[in-house]
Amino acid sequence: MKISVKGDPNINLAIPSGLVLNSLTASLLPIYLRKYDVHIPAAQARKFVRALNRYRKAHPEWVLVEVLSSQGEAIRIRL
């Protein structure tokens, strides 16, 4: 996963996808979402993480989020 911010100080972060998309985070996701009144079964969260990993391998430069601010900053998160 790559996070890049283009602005006054350019920031580039490379985070290994294995740290973000693994079975531990899939099991913690339903607990975190319950705080926001979103109920998802743990099995469904694991299936979602697996599908996201398969998609990441098939499409390595897929852009998750791309935001342009009014001050001219650009934020992009890629898998």
PDB file of N, CA, C and O in Angstrom, chain B, residues numbered from 101:
ATOM      1  N   MET B 101       0.856  -1.148   0.000  1.00  0.00           N
ATOM      2  CA  MET B 101       0.000   0.000   0.000  1.00  0.00           C
ATOM      3  C   MET B 101       0.911   1.222   0.000  1.00  0.00           C
ATOM      4  O   MET B 101       1.857   1.304   0.784  1.00  0.00           O
ATOM      5  N   LYS B 102       0.618   2.165  -0.883  1.00  0.00           N
ATOM      6  CA  LYS B 102       1.419   3.379  -0.998  1.00  0.00           C
ATOM      7  C   LYS B 102       0.530   4.584  -0.761  1.00  0.00           C
ATOM      8  O   LYS B 102      -0.529   4.725  -1.373  1.00  0.00           O
ATOM      9  N   ILE B 103       0.976   5.453   0.139  1.00  0.00           N
ATOM     10  CA  ILE B 103       0.259   6.684   0.439  1.00  0.00           C
ATOM     11  C   ILE B 103       1.170   7.835   0.042  1.00  0.00           C
ATOM     12  O   ILE B 103       2.303   7.932   0.513  1.00  0.00           O
ATOM     13  N   SER B 104       0.669   8.707  -0.829  1.00  0.00           N
ATOM     14  CA  SER B 104       1.468   9.847  -1.249  1.00  0.00           C
ATOM     15  C   SER B 104       0.652  11.123  -1.105  1.00  0.00           C
ATOM     16  O   SER B 104      -0.519  11.182  -1.480  1.00  0.00           O
ATOM     17  N   VAL B 105       1.305  12.148  -0.549  1.00  0.00           N
ATOM     18  CA  VAL B 105       0.697  13.463  -0.369  1.00  0.00           C
ATOM     19  C   VAL B 105       1.578  14.459  -1.100  1.00  0.00           C
ATOM     20  O   VAL B 105       2.751  14.621  -0.765  1.00  0.00           O
ATOM     21  N   LYS B 106       1.020  15.124  -2.090  1.00  0.00           N
ATOM     22  CA  LYS B 106       1.742  16.139  -2.853  1.00  0.00           C
ATOM     23  C   LYS B 106       1.282  17.499  -2.342  1.00  0.00           C
ATOM     24  O   LYS B 106       0.121  17.874  -2.511  1.00  0.00           O
ATOM     25  N   GLY B 107       2.175  18.216  -1.733  1.00  0.00           N
ATOM     26  CA  GLY B 107       1.852  19.527  -1.174  1.00  0.00           C
ATOM     27  C   GLY B 107       3.136  20.270  -0.903  1.00  0.00           C
ATOM     28  O   GLY B 107       4.134  20.081  -1.600  1.00  0.00           O
ATOM     29  N   ASP B 108       3.113  21.121   0.117  1.00  0.00           N
ATOM     30  CA  ASP B 108       4.315  21.872   0.469  1.00  0.00           C
ATOM     31  C   ASP B 108       5.433  20.917   0.869  1.00  0.00           C
ATOM     32  O   ASP B 108       6.491  20.949   0.240  1.00  0.00           O
ATOM     33  N   PRO B 109       5.256  20.061   1.889  1.00  0.00           N
ATOM     34  CA  PRO B 109       6.224  18.964   2.024  1.00  0.00           C
ATOM     35  C   PRO B 109       5.610  17.709   1.386  1.00  0.00           C
ATOM     36  O   PRO B 109       4.557  17.245   1.823  1.00  0.00           O
ATOM     37  N   ASN B 110       6.254  17.170   0.370  1.00  0.00           N
ATOM     38  CA  ASN B 110       5.774  15.929  -0.243  1.00  0.00           C
ATOM     39  C   ASN B 110       6.041  14.776   0.706  1.00  0.00           C
ATOM     40  O   ASN B 110       7.132  14.655   1.264  1.00  0.00           O
ATOM     41  N   ILE B 111       5.037  13.930   0.885  1.00  0.00           N
ATOM     42  CA  ILE B 111       5.154  12.782   1.787  1.00  0.00           C
ATOM     43  C   ILE B 111       4.826  11.523   1.006  1.00  0.00           C
ATOM     44  O   ILE B 111       3.792  11.452   0.341  1.00  0.00           O
ATOM     45  N   ASN B 112       5.700  10.532   1.081  1.00  0.00           N
ATOM     46  CA  ASN B 112       5.474   9.238   0.456  1.00  0.00           C
ATOM     47  C   ASN B 112       5.685   8.154   1.503  1.00  0.00           C
ATOM     48  O   ASN B 112       6.760   8.051   2.093  1.00  0.00           O
ATOM     49  N   LEU B 113       4.653   7.346   1.732  1.00  0.00           N
ATOM     50  CA  LEU B 113       4.731   6.250   2.692  1.00  0.00           C
ATOM     51  C   LEU B 113       4.461   4.938   1.976  1.00  0.00           C
ATOM     52  O   LEU B 113       3.509   4.828   1.203  1.00  0.00           O
ATOM     53  N   ALA B 114       5.284   3.966   2.231  1.00  0.00           N
ATOM     54  CA  ALA B 114       5.068   2.618   1.701  1.00  0.00           C
ATOM     55  C   ALA B 114       4.805   1.702   2.893  1.00  0.00           C
ATOM     56  O   ALA B 114       5.686   1.489   3.726  1.00  0.00           O
ATOM     57  N   ILE B 115       3.610   1.170   2.970  1.00  0.00           N
ATOM     58  CA  ILE B 115       3.217   0.282   4.061  1.00  0.00           C
ATOM     59  C   ILE B 115       2.996  -1.100   3.459  1.00  0.00           C
ATOM     60  O   ILE B 115       2.216  -1.235   2.517  1.00  0.00           O
ATOM     61  N   PRO B 116       3.660  -2.127   3.977  1.00  0.00           N
ATOM     62  CA  PRO B 116       3.450  -3.474   3.443  1.00  0.00           C
ATOM     63  C   PRO B 116       1.986  -3.891   3.587  1.00  0.00           C
ATOM     64  O   PRO B 116       1.406  -3.789   4.668  1.00  0.00           O
ATOM     65  N   SER B 117       1.408  -4.353   2.509  1.00  0.00           N
ATOM     66  CA  SER B 117       0.001  -4.745   2.526  1.00  0.00           C
ATOM     67  C   SER B 117      -0.250  -5.918   3.464  1.00  0.00           C
ATOM     68  O   SER B 117      -1.363  -6.086   3.961  1.00  0.00           O
ATOM     69  N   GLY B 118       0.767  -6.723   3.707  1.00  0.00           N
ATOM     70  CA  GLY B 118       0.620  -7.837   4.631  1.00  0.00           C
ATOM     71  C   GLY B 118       0.350  -7.391   6.055  1.00  0.00           C
ATOM     72  O   GLY B 118      -0.248  -8.136   6.831  1.00  0.00           O
ATOM     73  N   LEU B 119       0.782  -6.186   6.412  1.00  0.00           N
ATOM     74  CA  LEU B 119       0.492  -5.658   7.742  1.00  0.00           C
ATOM     75  C   LEU B 119      -0.946  -5.171   7.866  1.00  0.00           C
ATOM     76  O   LEU B 119      -1.543  -5.231   8.941  1.00  0.00           O
ATOM     77  N   VAL B 120      -1.491  -4.691   6.762  1.00  0.00           N
ATOM     78  CA  VAL B 120      -2.830  -4.119   6.792  1.00  0.00           C
ATOM     79  C   VAL B 120      -3.896  -5.155   6.457  1.00  0.00           C
ATOM     80  O   VAL B 120      -4.960  -5.177   7.076  1.00  0.00           O
ATOM     81  N   LEU B 121      -3.619  -5.999   5.491  1.00  0.00           N
ATOM     82  CA  LEU B 121      -4.605  -6.967   5.004  1.00  0.00           C
ATOM     83  C   LEU B 121      -4.219  -8.382   5.430  1.00  0.00           C
ATOM     84  O   LEU B 121      -3.679  -9.150   4.634  1.00  0.00           O
ATOM     85  N   ASN B 122      -4.497  -8.719   6.679  1.00  0.00           N
ATOM     86  CA  ASN B 122      -4.204 -10.064   7.165  1.00  0.00           C
ATOM     87  C   ASN B 122      -5.369 -10.574   8.013  1.00  0.00           C
ATOM     88  O   ASN B 122      -6.352  -9.860   8.209  1.00  0.00           O
ATOM     89  N   SER B 123      -5.263 -11.789   8.509  1.00  0.00           N
ATOM     90  CA  SER B 123      -6.365 -12.384   9.251  1.00  0.00           C
ATOM     91  C   SER B 123      -6.590 -11.702  10.598  1.00  0.00           C
ATOM     92  O   SER B 123      -7.717 -11.680  11.094  1.00  0.00           O
ATOM     93  N   LEU B 124      -5.539 -11.146  11.196  1.00  0.00           N
ATOM     94  CA  LEU B 124      -5.713 -10.435  12.465  1.00  0.00           C
ATOM     95  C   LEU B 124      -6.567  -9.186  12.288  1.00  0.00           C
ATOM     96  O   LEU B 124      -7.491  -8.954  13.067  1.00  0.00           O
ATOM     97  N   THR B 125      -6.271  -8.390  11.285  1.00  0.00           N
ATOM     98  CA  THR B 125      -7.079  -7.194  11.060  1.00  0.00           C
ATOM     99  C   THR B 125      -8.492  -7.561  10.622  1.00  0.00           C
ATOM    100  O   THR B 125      -9.442  -6.841  10.930  1.00  0.00           O
ATOM    101  N   ALA B 126      -8.638  -8.679   9.904  1.00  0.00           N
ATOM    102  CA  ALA B 126      -9.975  -9.125   9.509  1.00  0.00           C
ATOM    103  C   ALA B 126     -10.791  -9.527  10.729  1.00  0.00           C
ATOM    104  O   ALA B 126     -12.005  -9.323  10.748  1.00  0.00           O
ATOM    105  N   SER B 127     -10.147 -10.096  11.753  1.00  0.00           N
ATOM    106  CA  SER B 127     -10.889 -10.479  12.952  1.00  0.00           C
ATOM    107  C   SER B 127     -11.173  -9.270  13.843  1.00  0.00           C
ATOM    108  O   SER B 127     -12.151  -9.285  14.590  1.00  0.00           O
ATOM    109  N   LEU B 128     -10.345  -8.224  13.785  1.00  0.00           N
ATOM    110  CA  LEU B 128     -10.570  -7.017  14.576  1.00  0.00           C
ATOM    111  C   LEU B 128     -11.547  -6.047  13.913  1.00  0.00           C
ATOM    112  O   LEU B 128     -12.135  -5.205  14.590  1.00  0.00           O
ATOM    113  N   LEU B 129     -11.723  -6.156  12.618  1.00  0.00           N
ATOM    114  CA  LEU B 129     -12.598  -5.252  11.884  1.00  0.00           C
ATOM    115  C   LEU B 129     -14.038  -5.252  12.403  1.00  0.00           C
ATOM    116  O   LEU B 129     -14.587  -4.170  12.608  1.00  0.00           O
ATOM    117  N   PRO B 130     -14.684  -6.406  12.629  1.00  0.00           N
ATOM    118  CA  PRO B 130     -16.066  -6.375  13.147  1.00  0.00           C
ATOM    119  C   PRO B 130     -16.173  -5.717  14.521  1.00  0.00           C
ATOM    120  O   PRO B 130     -17.169  -5.054  14.810  1.00  0.00           O
ATOM    121  N   ILE B 131     -15.170  -5.889  15.362  1.00  0.00           N
ATOM    122  CA  ILE B 131     -15.188  -5.280  16.694  1.00  0.00           C
ATOM    123  C   ILE B 131     -15.131  -3.758  16.573  1.00  0.00           C
ATOM    124  O   ILE B 131     -15.864  -3.051  17.264  1.00  0.00           O
ATOM    125  N   TYR B 132     -14.269  -3.261  15.705  1.00  0.00           N
ATOM    126  CA  TYR B 132     -14.139  -1.820  15.506  1.00  0.00           C
ATOM    127  C   TYR B 132     -15.406  -1.238  14.875  1.00  0.00           C
ATOM    128  O   TYR B 132     -15.848  -0.161  15.274  1.00  0.00           O
ATOM    129  N   LEU B 133     -15.994  -1.927  13.903  1.00  0.00           N
ATOM    130  CA  LEU B 133     -17.175  -1.406  13.212  1.00  0.00           C
ATOM    131  C   LEU B 133     -18.405  -1.385  14.099  1.00  0.00           C
ATOM    132  O   LEU B 133     -19.312  -0.585  13.868  1.00  0.00           O
ATOM    133  N   ARG B 134     -18.460  -2.258  15.124  1.00  0.00           N
ATOM    134  CA  ARG B 134     -19.595  -2.264  16.045  1.00  0.00           C
ATOM    135  C   ARG B 134     -19.727  -0.942  16.791  1.00  0.00           C
ATOM    136  O   ARG B 134     -20.831  -0.550  17.168  1.00  0.00           O
ATOM    137  N   LYS B 135     -18.606  -0.250  17.007  1.00  0.00           N
ATOM    138  CA  LYS B 135     -18.645   1.055  17.670  1.00  0.00           C
ATOM    139  C   LYS B 135     -19.417   2.077  16.841  1.00  0.00           C
ATOM    140  O   LYS B 135     -19.960   3.039  17.383  1.00  0.00           O
ATOM    141  N   TYR B 136     -19.463   1.868  15.534  1.00  0.00           N
ATOM    142  CA  TYR B 136     -20.159   2.770  14.620  1.00  0.00           C
ATOM    143  C   TYR B 136     -21.482   2.183  14.143  1.00  0.00           C
ATOM    144  O   TYR B 136     -22.025   2.603  13.121  1.00  0.00           O
ATOM    145  N   ASP B 137     -21.992   1.212  14.889  1.00  0.00           N
ATOM    146  CA  ASP B 137     -23.286   0.572  14.621  1.00  0.00           C
ATOM    147  C   ASP B 137     -23.340  -0.100  13.243  1.00  0.00           C
ATOM    148  O   ASP B 137     -24.371  -0.081  12.571  1.00  0.00           O
ATOM    149  N   VAL B 138     -22.216  -0.690  12.840  1.00  0.00           N
ATOM    150  CA  VAL B 138     -22.149  -1.489  11.618  1.00  0.00           C
ATOM    151  C   VAL B 138     -21.830  -2.914  12.054  1.00  0.00           C
ATOM    152  O   VAL B 138     -20.777  -3.173  12.637  1.00  0.00           O
ATOM    153  N   HIS B 139     -22.744  -3.832  11.767  1.00  0.00           N
ATOM    154  CA  HIS B 139     -22.571  -5.212  12.212  1.00  0.00           C
ATOM    155  C   HIS B 139     -22.226  -6.092  11.015  1.00  0.00           C
ATOM    156  O   HIS B 139     -23.007  -6.221  10.072  1.00  0.00           O
ATOM    157  N   ILE B 140     -21.054  -6.686  11.072  1.00  0.00           N
ATOM    158  CA  ILE B 140     -20.539  -7.549  10.010  1.00  0.00           C
ATOM    159  C   ILE B 140     -20.015  -8.815  10.669  1.00  0.00           C
ATOM    160  O   ILE B 140     -19.277  -8.727  11.651  1.00  0.00           O
ATOM    161  N   PRO B 141     -20.371  -9.989  10.163  1.00  0.00           N
ATOM    162  CA  PRO B 141     -19.818 -11.220  10.752  1.00  0.00           C
ATOM    163  C   PRO B 141     -18.320 -11.347  10.471  1.00  0.00           C
ATOM    164  O   PRO B 141     -17.822 -10.852   9.460  1.00  0.00           O
ATOM    165  N   ALA B 142     -17.616 -12.013  11.372  1.00  0.00           N
ATOM    166  CA  ALA B 142     -16.161 -12.176  11.229  1.00  0.00           C
ATOM    167  C   ALA B 142     -15.815 -12.960   9.970  1.00  0.00           C
ATOM    168  O   ALA B 142     -14.821 -12.663   9.307  1.00  0.00           O
ATOM    169  N   ALA B 143     -16.630 -13.959   9.638  1.00  0.00           N
ATOM    170  CA  ALA B 143     -16.373 -14.749   8.430  1.00  0.00           C
ATOM    171  C   ALA B 143     -16.467 -13.876   7.177  1.00  0.00           C
ATOM    172  O   ALA B 143     -15.681 -14.038   6.244  1.00  0.00           O
ATOM    173  N   GLN B 144     -17.415 -12.967   7.159  1.00  0.00           N
ATOM    174  CA  GLN B 144     -17.559 -12.082   6.003  1.00  0.00           C
ATOM    175  C   GLN B 144     -16.381 -11.108   5.912  1.00  0.00           C
ATOM    176  O   GLN B 144     -15.941 -10.781   4.810  1.00  0.00           O
ATOM    177  N   ALA B 145     -15.872 -10.648   7.037  1.00  0.00           N
ATOM    178  CA  ALA B 145     -14.712  -9.753   7.037  1.00  0.00           C
ATOM    179  C   ALA B 145     -13.479 -10.482   6.503  1.00  0.00           C
ATOM    180  O   ALA B 145     -12.694  -9.906   5.751  1.00  0.00           O
ATOM    181  N   ARG B 146     -13.308 -11.749   6.891  1.00  0.00           N
ATOM    182  CA  ARG B 146     -12.172 -12.531   6.380  1.00  0.00           C
ATOM    183  C   ARG B 146     -12.286 -12.737   4.878  1.00  0.00           C
ATOM    184  O   ARG B 146     -11.286 -12.647   4.166  1.00  0.00           O
ATOM    185  N   LYS B 147     -13.496 -13.014   4.385  1.00  0.00           N
ATOM    186  CA  LYS B 147     -13.695 -13.178   2.938  1.00  0.00           C
ATOM    187  C   LYS B 147     -13.392 -11.878   2.194  1.00  0.00           C
ATOM    188  O   LYS B 147     -12.827 -11.896   1.101  1.00  0.00           O
ATOM    189  N   PHE B 148     -13.774 -10.752   2.796  1.00  0.00           N
ATOM    190  CA  PHE B 148     -13.497  -9.459   2.172  1.00  0.00           C
ATOM    191  C   PHE B 148     -11.990  -9.207   2.073  1.00  0.00           C
ATOM    192  O   PHE B 148     -11.509  -8.738   1.042  1.00  0.00           O
ATOM    193  N   VAL B 149     -11.250  -9.515   3.130  1.00  0.00           N
ATOM    194  CA  VAL B 149      -9.801  -9.303   3.121  1.00  0.00           C
ATOM    195  C   VAL B 149      -9.140 -10.225   2.099  1.00  0.00           C
ATOM    196  O   VAL B 149      -8.219  -9.810   1.395  1.00  0.00           O
ATOM    197  N   ARG B 150      -9.601 -11.465   2.015  1.00  0.00           N
ATOM    198  CA  ARG B 150      -9.043 -12.388   1.012  1.00  0.00           C
ATOM    199  C   ARG B 150      -9.308 -11.887  -0.401  1.00  0.00           C
ATOM    200  O   ARG B 150      -8.418 -11.915  -1.251  1.00  0.00           O
ATOM    201  N   ALA B 151     -10.530 -11.430  -0.653  1.00  0.00           N
ATOM    202  CA  ALA B 151     -10.867 -10.916  -1.985  1.00  0.00           C
ATOM    203  C   ALA B 151     -10.054  -9.670  -2.311  1.00  0.00           C
ATOM    204  O   ALA B 151      -9.631  -9.488  -3.453  1.00  0.00           O
ATOM    205  N   LEU B 152      -9.835  -8.819  -1.326  1.00  0.00           N
ATOM    206  CA  LEU B 152      -9.028  -7.622  -1.538  1.00  0.00           C
ATOM    207  C   LEU B 152      -7.582  -7.984  -1.840  1.00  0.00           C
ATOM    208  O   LEU B 152      -6.950  -7.337  -2.676  1.00  0.00           O
ATOM    209  N   ASN B 153      -7.050  -8.996  -1.183  1.00  0.00           N
ATOM    210  CA  ASN B 153      -5.685  -9.460  -1.466  1.00  0.00           C
ATOM    211  C   ASN B 153      -5.569 -10.026  -2.879  1.00  0.00           C
ATOM    212  O   ASN B 153      -4.591  -9.761  -3.578  1.00  0.00           O
ATOM    213  N   ARG B 154      -6.576 -10.812  -3.302  1.00  0.00           N
ATOM    214  CA  ARG B 154      -6.552 -11.343  -4.672  1.00  0.00           C
ATOM    215  C   ARG B 154      -6.616 -10.215  -5.691  1.00  0.00           C
ATOM    216  O   ARG B 154      -5.903 -10.242  -6.694  1.00  0.00           O
ATOM    217  N   TYR B 155      -7.465  -9.226  -5.441  1.00  0.00           N
ATOM    218  CA  TYR B 155      -7.583  -8.092  -6.355  1.00  0.00           C
ATOM    219  C   TYR B 155      -6.292  -7.296  -6.392  1.00  0.00           C
ATOM    220  O   TYR B 155      -5.877  -6.836  -7.456  1.00  0.00           O
ATOM    221  N   ARG B 156      -5.648  -7.128  -5.236  1.00  0.00           N
ATOM    222  CA  ARG B 156      -4.385  -6.391  -5.159  1.00  0.00           C
ATOM    223  C   ARG B 156      -3.310  -7.060  -6.001  1.00  0.00           C
ATOM    224  O   ARG B 156      -2.520  -6.378  -6.654  1.00  0.00           O
ATOM    225  N   LYS B 157      -3.271  -8.393  -5.993  1.00  0.00           N
ATOM    226  CA  LYS B 157      -2.264  -9.110  -6.783  1.00  0.00           C
ATOM    227  C   LYS B 157      -2.548  -9.014  -8.277  1.00  0.00           C
ATOM    228  O   LYS B 157      -1.615  -8.960  -9.079  1.00  0.00           O
ATOM    229  N   ALA B 158      -3.818  -8.991  -8.663  1.00  0.00           N
ATOM    230  CA  ALA B 158      -4.181  -8.903 -10.071  1.00  0.00           C
ATOM    231  C   ALA B 158      -4.031  -7.481 -10.612  1.00  0.00           C
ATOM    232  O   ALA B 158      -3.722  -7.298 -11.789  1.00  0.00           O
ATOM    233  N   HIS B 159      -4.247  -6.477  -9.763  1.00  0.00           N
ATOM    234  CA  HIS B 159      -4.194  -5.071 -10.170  1.00  0.00           C
ATOM    235  C   HIS B 159      -3.309  -4.305  -9.187  1.00  0.00           C
ATOM    236  O   HIS B 159      -3.829  -3.652  -8.282  1.00  0.00           O
ATOM    237  N   PRO B 160      -1.980  -4.368  -9.343  1.00  0.00           N
ATOM    238  CA  PRO B 160      -1.071  -3.814  -8.331  1.00  0.00           C
ATOM    239  C   PRO B 160      -1.090  -2.291  -8.193  1.00  0.00           C
ATOM    240  O   PRO B 160      -0.715  -1.787  -7.135  1.00  0.00           O
ATOM    241  N   GLU B 161      -1.498  -1.555  -9.188  1.00  0.00           N
ATOM    242  CA  GLU B 161      -1.482  -0.094  -9.115  1.00  0.00           C
ATOM    243  C   GLU B 161      -2.882   0.487  -8.947  1.00  0.00           C
ATOM    244  O   GLU B 161      -3.130   1.619  -9.364  1.00  0.00           O
ATOM    245  N   TRP B 162      -3.800  -0.264  -8.346  1.00  0.00           N
ATOM    246  CA  TRP B 162      -5.177   0.166  -8.180  1.00  0.00           C
ATOM    247  C   TRP B 162      -5.245   1.304  -7.170  1.00  0.00           C
ATOM    248  O   TRP B 162      -4.683   1.199  -6.080  1.00  0.00           O
ATOM    249  N   VAL B 163      -5.932   2.394  -7.524  1.00  0.00           N
ATOM    250  CA  VAL B 163      -6.044   3.563  -6.654  1.00  0.00           C
ATOM    251  C   VAL B 163      -7.304   3.413  -5.804  1.00  0.00           C
ATOM    252  O   VAL B 163      -8.415   3.357  -6.331  1.00  0.00           O
ATOM    253  N   LEU B 164      -7.117   3.347  -4.475  1.00  0.00           N
ATOM    254  CA  LEU B 164      -8.248   3.270  -3.554  1.00  0.00           C
ATOM    255  C   LEU B 164      -8.902   4.630  -3.376  1.00  0.00           C
ATOM    256  O   LEU B 164     -10.120   4.762  -3.497  1.00  0.00           O
ATOM    257  N   VAL B 165      -8.081   5.652  -3.086  1.00  0.00           N
ATOM    258  CA  VAL B 165      -8.586   6.998  -2.806  1.00  0.00           C
ATOM    259  C   VAL B 165      -7.698   8.008  -3.512  1.00  0.00           C
ATOM    260  O   VAL B 165      -6.472   7.891  -3.511  1.00  0.00           O
ATOM    261  N   GLU B 166      -8.342   9.006  -4.118  1.00  0.00           N
ATOM    262  CA  GLU B 166      -7.604  10.116  -4.720  1.00  0.00           C
ATOM    263  C   GLU B 166      -8.372  11.395  -4.386  1.00  0.00           C
ATOM    264  O   GLU B 166      -9.522  11.564  -4.793  1.00  0.00           O
ATOM    265  N   VAL B 167      -7.724  12.291  -3.642  1.00  0.00           N
ATOM    266  CA  VAL B 167      -8.372  13.508  -3.166  1.00  0.00           C
ATOM    267  C   VAL B 167      -7.545  14.710  -3.593  1.00  0.00           C
ATOM    268  O   VAL B 167      -6.322  14.714  -3.451  1.00  0.00           O
ATOM    269  N   LEU B 168      -8.219  15.734  -4.116  1.00  0.00           N
ATOM    270  CA  LEU B 168      -7.578  17.005  -4.456  1.00  0.00           C
ATOM    271  C   LEU B 168      -8.183  18.084  -3.579  1.00  0.00           C
ATOM    272  O   LEU B 168      -9.401  18.266  -3.574  1.00  0.00           O
ATOM    273  N   SER B 169      -7.346  18.806  -2.833  1.00  0.00           N
ATOM    274  CA  SER B 169      -7.855  19.851  -1.947  1.00  0.00           C
ATOM    275  C   SER B 169      -7.877  21.188  -2.675  1.00  0.00           C
ATOM    276  O   SER B 169      -7.292  21.334  -3.748  1.00  0.00           O
ATOM    277  N   SER B 170      -8.552  22.149  -2.087  1.00  0.00           N
ATOM    278  CA  SER B 170      -8.649  23.469  -2.700  1.00  0.00           C
ATOM    279  C   SER B 170      -7.323  24.230  -2.620  1.00  0.00           C
ATOM    280  O   SER B 170      -7.112  25.188  -3.363  1.00  0.00           O
ATOM    281  N   GLN B 171      -6.423  23.801  -1.710  1.00  0.00           N
ATOM    282  CA  GLN B 171      -5.113  24.438  -1.596  1.00  0.00           C
ATOM    283  C   GLN B 171      -4.101  23.851  -2.572  1.00  0.00           C
ATOM    284  O   GLN B 171      -2.948  24.283  -2.583  1.00  0.00           O
ATOM    285  N   GLY B 172      -4.489  22.898  -3.377  1.00  0.00           N
ATOM    286  CA  GLY B 172      -3.603  22.316  -4.371  1.00  0.00           C
ATOM    287  C   GLY B 172      -2.903  21.050  -3.921  1.00  0.00           C
ATOM    288  O   GLY B 172      -2.056  20.532  -4.648  1.00  0.00           O
ATOM    289  N   GLU B 173      -3.229  20.539  -2.754  1.00  0.00           N
ATOM    290  CA  GLU B 173      -2.630  19.291  -2.288  1.00  0.00           C
ATOM    291  C   GLU B 173      -3.364  18.116  -2.908  1.00  0.00           C
ATOM    292  O   GLU B 173      -4.573  18.176  -3.132  1.00  0.00           O
ATOM    293  N   ALA B 174      -2.636  17.062  -3.180  1.00  0.00           N
ATOM    294  CA  ALA B 174      -3.216  15.848  -3.752  1.00  0.00           C
ATOM    295  C   ALA B 174      -2.823  14.664  -2.878  1.00  0.00           C
ATOM    296  O   ALA B 174      -1.652  14.482  -2.546  1.00  0.00           O
ATOM    297  N   ILE B 175      -3.812  13.867  -2.511  1.00  0.00           N
ATOM    298  CA  ILE B 175      -3.586  12.688  -1.685  1.00  0.00           C
ATOM    299  C   ILE B 175      -4.024  11.469  -2.483  1.00  0.00           C
ATOM    300  O   ILE B 175      -5.122  11.449  -3.039  1.00  0.00           O
ATOM    301  N   ARG B 176      -3.168  10.450  -2.541  1.00  0.00           N
ATOM    302  CA  ARG B 176      -3.483   9.234  -3.286  1.00  0.00           C
ATOM    303  C   ARG B 176      -3.069   8.032  -2.453  1.00  0.00           C
ATOM    304  O   ARG B 176      -1.956   7.972  -1.930  1.00  0.00           O
ATOM    305  N   ILE B 177      -3.997   7.065  -2.336  1.00  0.00           N
ATOM    306  CA  ILE B 177      -3.716   5.809  -1.646  1.00  0.00           C
ATOM    307  C   ILE B 177      -3.896   4.692  -2.665  1.00  0.00           C
ATOM    308  O   ILE B 177      -4.975   4.509  -3.229  1.00  0.00           O
ATOM    309  N   ARG B 178      -2.802   3.942  -2.890  1.00  0.00           N
ATOM    310  CA  ARG B 178      -2.821   2.842  -3.868  1.00  0.00           C
ATOM    311  C   ARG B 178      -2.529   1.532  -3.165  1.00  0.00           C
ATOM    312  O   ARG B 178      -1.819   1.486  -2.160  1.00  0.00           O
ATOM    313  N   LEU B 179      -3.096   0.465  -3.717  1.00  0.00           N
ATOM    314  CA  LEU B 179      -2.768  -0.879  -3.189  1.00  0.00           C
ATOM    315  C   LEU B 179      -1.483  -1.368  -3.773  1.00  0.00           C
ATOM    316  O   LEU B 179      -1.040  -2.471  -3.454  1.00  0.00           O
TER     317      LEU B 179
END
